[in-house]
Amino acid sequence: MAYKTPGVYLEEIALFPPSVAAVATAVPAFVGYTQLTADKSGSSLINTPVRLSSLLEFSVLFGGAYEPASYQVVVDPAFRIQQINPLDEAGNPGKYFLYDALRHYFDNGGGPCYVVAVGSYEDPVEYGADDASGIRGGLKAVEKADEPTILLVPDSVSLDAAGAAQVHTQIAAQCGRLKDRFGILDIVDGYLPEDGITGAPFEEFRNGTGTENLKYVAAYYPWLYSLYQKTVSFTRIAVVDDATPPNPVAIADVSNLVGDFQARLAEENQVFGKVTALPLNRDNYDLTALYEELLNGEDGINAGTANGSNIKARFTVLLRFAREMALAFPSLESDPATPATLRSLLASLKADTTLQQHLVNLAGFEANAVVSGLVTAAADYSSLYGTEWLGGESQATVPADPADYQSSGNNLEKGRAAGNSSVLKTAFDGIAAAFRRLAESALFRSARQEEKLFKEHPFYKVAYERVRRESSLMPPSGAIAGVYAATDRTRGVWKAPANVSLRSVSGPCLKLADREQESLNVHTTGKSINAIREFTGKGTLVWGARTLDGNSNEWRYVSVRRFFNMVEESVKKATEPFVFEPNDANTWVKVRAMIENFLTLQWRAGALAGAKPEHAFYVKVGLGQTMTAQDILEGRMIVETGMAVVRPAEFIVLRFSHKMQES
């Protein structure tokens, strides 16, 4: 600064070096398939990393868990169950695990995370033909996000061994390229033992992972039984033989258990079958929610982007939905197949004057000139006119009060006003409540009979338990990511994420003994696989802490690799302000002091081993130390850092011997 005017000048001299802020260490990115792939506005979420903090946020954006349409139970000639295959609506095998993995991540201590949807449950799981499709496209998208520090793809286990191997090598390659993240790999068929007969999951996994960047990934075995089990009903169980293609198999109806249930099921279907405007069944009969979806959903009557034709179409469905429920009462009453239990309830409803008024109001609503101009439906109520269901009212006396909705304007204005009418809403609520009583009455009887069938029938009892058990199988990566996050938060990233119990699981699907774990933990290829084991009185524990680079003395342990990731990324971000600063001793001192201060804090926290800081780490930078004059001329400032990271005590050896008596 040039001083030309007399006076007093202030100068502030920076003496302290800047500090290093530790980056987050456990922010996983889940890549896979979700129920929904578009947001409320209709914008696609495919290959878009979305940051979430809870399962509720995920459910709002991406929907719920995958529920198979049916379960194919394969039996041999002696009716022994050989296999359980979950099938989708088209009869194709389908398994999607992202939702379950995310739920177990949060249950086991997980915090903020990213989700990258690559398709819906209607799409087959695939690696992807290019960088914009399938799992490959999702991994490419998450590469651009800076915050994630853990990568996992639970749906990769739905691929064959070759496809999963491509996913695994892609994860390892991305982690090695960016050096700021770590991959958790799931093993295809990880519910099978390595016996060479039923399967060889270890061998296929090790053969497919290659040899590059193994220090950036870890694998866990076996799969887990989740406490969250899928919905299993008799109608979803299809028994077939083990032929190719499989043929349906008839199971003997012991004590008429199947026949009794089918009779109750027919009663249930009879009630739901009266409404065809929207699909109703035992899993989907929340009538109020369906009404609100027609009114306020993405393309509903009140949607901001709706036009006149859209509103008219939705309003037509809305009225048909209400009308079919209203007409279900006389239809069931006149149907000779209606059982006595339902007839008794129908008689009670028929005498309900409040329900009568709701039916009158609905018919009158449709008779209004504005409404009938949008939807011609008044004639459909002929089965109600003059009956006790309307209190004896005939068509001529059905009121039609237009005061609650406007009678002018275009279809957009008319439809929106009519759809939001309080007359319609009140009538719908009353009619829906009565219809729900019919449905729940039928459901109660069918549910009791189904429960009896699954408890007493010798085959279906076993099949039901097997289907429930196998439908709860899931790869462990989501739960393991939660353990990483919880361990980092409570102990530090340098603590091995092992000897920690897993929550929301009933146990591993296979019980391993010490000898069985030997070939997992230490293998001639160096590709260590971490075991998940069940111990009496302790529960299900993560019993391994190695990367796939198990033969390396430097990168053998997950905690060492992840601690280096944290330090490297933290120091890298803190050093960026020094780019283009003078490459001289002043800058070198600041950089060295900055890194030393940060590592001293890590040493005090217990991450580095040594009685003194100089025993735990070193930082070198300077001419003649890390750089030559030529390096400086070429613009390079080279900083060398060495750290003695604490290692886990994987093998504790207790030695005992006899001692001679001395007194």
N, C-alpha and C positions, 0 to 999 in steps of 0.2 A: 504494500500500500504506500502510495506517495503522499508525504506530508507537505503541504504547501501553505495552508492557512494556519496561523497561530491558534493554539487551543489545546484541549485535552482529548486524547483519543483512547478508545477502549479496544482491547484485543483479548479474545478468549482463546486460550491454547488448549487443544485436546490432548490430554495426557493418558487417558484410559483407553484401552482397546475396546472395540465393540464386543458384544456377547453372542454366544451361539445359543439359539433356541432349539430345543430338541423337537424333532418332527414327530407326528403321530406314528405309532408302530403297529397298531392293530385296526386298520380300516379295510376290511375285506371287500372285494368286488365279486358278487355272485353273477355268473353268466349262465343263462338257461332259458327255459320255456315257462310262460306264465299264462294264466287264464285270459287276461285282457292284454291287448297290445296297443291300445289307444287311450288317450285321456278323455276327460269329459267333453272337451271341445272337438274331439275327433282326430286330433293330431297324433300321428304315429309315435309310439315309444320304442319301436324296433331300433336296436343298436344305439340307444341313447342312455349313457350312464346317468342314473337317477340316485341322488343321495337320500337315504332314509334313516330314521332314528328309531322306528318301532315297527312291529308287525302290523299295527293298525294302519299306518301310512302305506305299507305295502298293499294291504287288502283294498284300500280305497283306490289305488292306482292300478294295481295288477290283478286283483281278484283273489280267489281262494285256492285251496288245494285241489289237486287232480283227483277225481273220483271215477274209477273205471265203470263203464256201463254194465259189465258183467265179469264174472270170474269163471274161466273154463277149468273144470276139475277133471284131470286126466286119470283114468283108472285102468288097471290091468284086468285080465279075465276073472281074477279072484276078488275084484272090487277093492283092491289096495290102491290108495291114492299115490300116483307117481309124480304129479306135477300140478302146480296152480299157475294159470296164465291169465293175468288181467287183460281184458279186451276193451276197445273203445266202441263207439256206436256202430262203426262199420265192421266190427269183428276183427280188427287188426290189433296185434299186441301193442300195448302202450304203457309206458311208465315215465312219469315226470316227477322229479325229486326236489326242484328248487324251493318250492314253498316249504316243504318239510325241513329242508336243510336250514332255511332262514329261521324257521320257528325254533329249531334246536340251537341255532346260533344265539338268539336272544335268551333262551332259557338257560344257557350255560355261561352267561355273563357278557354277551356281546353288546356293543354300543353302535355308534353310527357306521353305516356301510353303504355300498353302492350296489345297485341291481341293474343288469343289462339284459333286457328281454330280447331274445333272438327269434321268437316265434310263439305261437299259441299252442294249446293242447290239441288243436286240430291239425297241427303240422307234425310230420315225422321228425324225430331227432336225427340230425345229420351234422357232419363236420363242416360242410360247406364247400362249394365249388370255387369260391373266390373270396376276396377280402370283404365282401358285403353280404354274404349269406351264411346261414347256419351259425354254429358255435364259433367258427373261424371269424366271421364278421363281428361277433360280440367281443372276442378277444382283441380284435383290431381296434374296435371302438374304445375299449377301456384303456388301451395303451396311451391314448391322448389325455386321459385324466391323471392329474399329478398326485392327488391325495391317496388313492388306494395303495396299500402296502402288502396285501395278501390277495392271491388269486385262487378261485376255486370254481369248478364246473361240475356240480353234482349230477347233471343230466348226462355227462359223458359215459356213465356206466350203462346207459341204454344203447350205446353203440356196440359194435363188435370189437374184438380185441385190437384189430388193425385201426379202426376209427378212433378208439380211445387213445391209442398210442400216438396218433397224429395230434390229438388235443394235448396230451401230456408234453410232447416235445415242443409244441407251440407255447405252452405255459412256461416251460423251462427257458426257452429261447427269449421270451419277452422279459422274464425276470433277469436273465443274464445281460440282456442288452440295456435295460434301464437301471439295473443295480439298486433299485429302491423298493423292491417287492419280493415276496416269497410265495411259492406255490404249494398248495395242499392237494395231493392227488388221490383220487378214489380208484380202487381196483375193480375192474370188471369181474363179475361173478365172485365178488368178495365174500359171499355167503357160503361158498363151497370149500371143502377141505382140499388140501394139496395131497391127494392120494393117487393121482394118475388115473383114477377110474371115473369118479363123478366130475373131476375137473383138475386143472392145473393153473389156478389163477396167478400164483407167484411167478411161475416160469414165463407165462405169456406176458405178464406185466414187465418183468425184467428184460425180456427180449425186445419189447417195444419202446422202451424209454431211451435207448441210445446211450451215448457216453458224454454228451455235452451239457454243461450247466447243471450238473446233478447237485451241486452244492446249494442251489437255490430252490430245491423242492424236497418235500417229504411225503411219504405214503403211510397209510394206516390200515390195519386189518384186525379183525374181520368187520363185516357190517353189523349194524345195531338193530335191536328190536325197540321201536319207539313206543312210548306210552300212548301216543295218539294213534288210535286205530281207525281204519276206514269203516264206512257204513256197509254192512253186509246184510242182505235180505235174501229170502228164498228165491225171489224172482230174478236175482242176479247170479245165481249159481246154475251153471250149465254143466252137466256131467257127460263126458264123452269117453270113448275108448282110446287106446294108444295107437290106433291105425293111422295111416297117412292117405287121404285126409281123415281126421277123426269123425266118428259117427256118434250120434246121441245114444246114451245108454239109459234104459229104463230101470229105476230103482224100485224094489218091492215096497208097496205101501203098507208098512207095519201098523196094525191097529187103526187103519184108516186115517192116520195122522196127516198124510199129504192131502187126501180127499177133503178132510175137514178144513184144512187151511185154504185150499183152492176155493171152497165154497165161500169162506169169509172174504177171500181176495176178490171173488166175483162181485160180492156185495160192495166192496170198496170201489172197484172199477165202475160199477153201475152208477154210483153217485158222481164220481169224477167225470164219467163219460157224458154227462148231461151238458157239460161246458166244453165247447170246442174253440171258442174265440182265442183262448190261451191254453197251453198245455198244462193241465193240473194232474198231479199225482201225489203220492205220500211224501215225496221229498220237496214238493213245490206247490204248496197251497196257502201261502201267505197272501190272502186276497187283497188286503190293504196295500201291501208293498207292490203288488202287480198293478193296482189302480194308480198308485203314485208314479210308477214307472211310465205308464201310458200318459199321465198328465205332465210330469216334470222330468222325464228322462232325457237322454241326449237328443232324440228326435221327437220328443213328446209335444203335447199341445202348447206348453209354455216355453219350449226351447226358443232361444233368441234367434236361431237361424231358420225356424219353421216358416213355411209359406202356406198359402191357402189350401193347396191340394194335399200337402203333408198333414196339416191339421185336420182336414176333413177325413182323411184315411184313418188317423189315430182316433178321432172322435167316433168314427164308425165302429172301430174295434172296442172302444170304451163302452159304448152303449150296448153293443152285442154281448159283451162280457157281463154287464149288469142284467140284461134281458134274459140271457140263458140261465143265469142263476135263479131269476124269478120264475121262469117257466119250468125249472127243474122240479118244483114242488108238485104241481098237478101232474107232471109227467111221471114222477116216481109213484104218485098215488094211484094212477091208472095202470101202471105196469104190473102185470100178474107175477113177475119174477121178484118183486120187492118183498123182502122177508118181513115177518111180523114185527121184529124189533124196530125196523125203520118205519113201518106203518104206524106204530104206536107214537113215535116221535113226530111223524107228519101230522097226526091228529092233534097233538098238542100245539104244534106250530100253527095249524089251520085256525085254531080257536084264539090265537094271539091277535088282539085288535091292533096292537102297535105294528106288527108285521103287516097286517092288512092295509094299514094306512100307508106304510112305505111302498107296498106294491101299487096302491092307487096313485101315489105321487109319481112313481116311476113311469107308469103308463100315461099319466097326464102330462108328464114332462115330454115324452116322445110325441104326444098328440099336439103339442104346441106348434104353431105354424113355422116358426124359425127353425125348430129342431127337425120337424118333418121335412122341411126344405133341404136340410143337410143329409138326413138319413130317413128313408121311408121304411118305417118299421111298425107303425101302429097296428096293422093287421095281424102281426105276430102274437098279439095278446089275446086273440080270440078264445084260447083255451082257459083264460082267466075270467073273462067277462061273464057276469051273472052268477059266478060261483062264490062260495064262502071265502075263498082266498082274497077276494076283493070286497068282502062284506056284502055281497049281492049286487054290487055296482055293475051297471051295463056300460057299453061303450058310449052311449049318449050322455051319461051323467059323469063321466070321468073328467075331473077339472083340468083346466089348462091355463095356468096363471103365467103370463109372460113377464111379470114385473121383475123377476129375478135375473133376466138376461135380456140383452138388447135385441131389438127386432129389425135392425137396419144395418147396412154396411155390407162388405164383401164376405167371402167364405172365411177369410183369415179372422176378421173381427167377430163374425157370428160364431165360428167354431171355438175360438178362444173363450168368448164370453159364456157360451153354453157349457163348455167343458169345465169351467170354474164355478158353475152354478152351485149354490148351497143346497138347492132342492135336490139336484142329482147326487151330491155328496152325502147328504143325510139319508136319502133313500137307499143309496148303495151300501152305506155302513150297516143299516138295519137288515137289509136282505142278505148281505155277506155274513153277518153274525148268525143268522138262521141257517144259512147253507153250511157254515162252518160246523154248526152243531151236528148236522147230518153226517158230514165228512168225518168228524172226530169220533162219532158213534161207531161208524163202520171201521175206522182205523183202529179203534180200541179193541174191537173183537178180533180183527185180523192179526193185530200185534200179539195178542194173548195166545192165539192159536199158533202163530209162527214161533213164539217163544217155547210153547209146549213141544212143537215139532223138533226144534233144535236141541231140546233137553232130553227127549225120549226116543227119537228115531235113531237106531244104531249107526246108520251110515251118515245121515245128515248132521248128527251130533259131532262126529269126527270131522266131516267136511267143513262145517261151520267154524270149528276151532282152528283148523288148518288154514282156512282162508283168512280169518282174522289175524292169525299169527304171521302169515307170510305177507299180508298186505301192509303190515307194520314194519317190514324190513326196509332199511334205508342205509345208504352209504354214510360214513362217519364224518365227512369233511366239514359239514355245517357245525356239528357239535364241537369238533376240534378247533375250528376258528373261534368259537366262543370261549374255549379254554385259553387260547392264545391271548384273546382280549382281556379276560379276567386276570390271568397271570401277569400280563404287562401292567395292568392297572394296580394290582395289589402288591406285587413283588418286584416288578421290573422286567424289562425285555431280556435281561441277562439270565433270568431264572428259567431253567428248563421247563417247558410246559408238559410235565409228566408227573406221575404219582398224584394225579388230580382225579377226583371222581366226576363222572358224567351225570347230568341231570336229565330228567324226562325220558330216560331209557330204562327198559326192564332188564337189559343186559346185552352182551354180545351174542350173535347168533351161533357162534362156536366157542366152546371152552378150550383154551389152550393150556397145555402143561409146560413146564420149564424146558423140557427137551424139544417140544414142538416150536418153542420160540427161538431156540438156538439158531436154526437156519434162517429165521426171519431177521434177527438182529445182526448177526455176523455171517456174511456170505462171501464166497470167493470172488464174486463179481464186485463186491463192495457196495451193492445196492441194498442197503438196509431198509427193512419194512418195520415200522413201529407197531407193536402189538397193543391191542385193547383187551384187557383181561378182567375176569371176575374173581374177586377174593372174598372169602367168607368173612362176614362182619365188616367189610369195607365197601362193598358195592362194586361198581364197574369203574376201573381205573385205566387211565392212559399209562401204559407201561413200556414206553420207549420214547427216545428224544433225539433220534438220529436223522440226518438228511440222507438222501440217496447216495451221497458221496461218503459212504461209511468207512472206506479204507484210508481216507485223508485224515492226517493228524491235525490239520488246520481247520477243516470245515466239516468235521464229523458230526458236530452237534447243532441242532436247530437254533438253540439260544445264542451260540457264538455267531452264526451266520446272520441272524436277525439283529443282534447288537451291532455288528459291523455295518449292516444296512442303515441302521438308525444314525450311527455316528457319521458315516460317509455322507448321507443325505443332509444331515443337519449342518455339518461343516461346509459342505458344498454350497448350500443356500447362504450361509453366513459369510462366505468368502466372495460371493459374487460382487459386492460393492467395491472390492479391491481391483476388479478388472480395469485395466488402463491406468491404474495408479502408478507412480514412479516405482520402478523395480530396483529399489535401493534398500539400504539397511533399515531406514525408518519404517518402511512398509513391512519388511520381514519381521521386525520386532513386534509390530502390532498383530500380524497374522499369527505368529508363534504364541504370543501371550493370550490371544483370543482362544486358540485351540487348547492350550495348556489349562486355562481357567475352566473350560468346559470339561475336559477330561479329569481335572481334579475333583469336580463335582461328582462325576461318575464314579471315581475311586472312593470318595466318601460315602456314596450310596451303596457301595459293595459290588459294583460291576467289574472292577479291575483288582487283580491280586497283587499285593505288595505291601511291605511294612511302611514304605514311604512312596510319595508320588513318583519319584524318579525310578523306583523299582517297578512301578505299575505301567508306565508309559514313557514315551519320549516323542518330542516334536523337533524336527530339524529343518532348517531353511537357511540358505545363505551361500555366498560365493565361496567355493572351496569345500563346502559341506555337501550340498545337494545340487549345486549348479556350477557349470563352467562359464567362462566369459562368453563362449559361443552361445550357450543357452540364453544368456541375458541379451545378447545381440539379436537373437531370434525371437525375443519376446516371451520366453518361458520363465515362470517362477515356479520352482519345484519344491513342494513341501512333503517331507517324509514323516509319517506318524506310525509308531509301533505301540501296540496295546497288549497287555497280558490279561486277556479276558478270563474271568472265572469259568471253570469247566464243571459240569455236573459230576457228582460222585456216582457213576453208573454201577460200579461193582464195589461193594463194601466187603472186605475180607477180614474176618475176625479170626485171629490165630490163638489157639490155646495149646498149652503143653503142661506136662507134669513138673512139679517142683519138688526137690528133695526136702525132706523134713529137716529143719535146722534146730529145733528145740523141743 
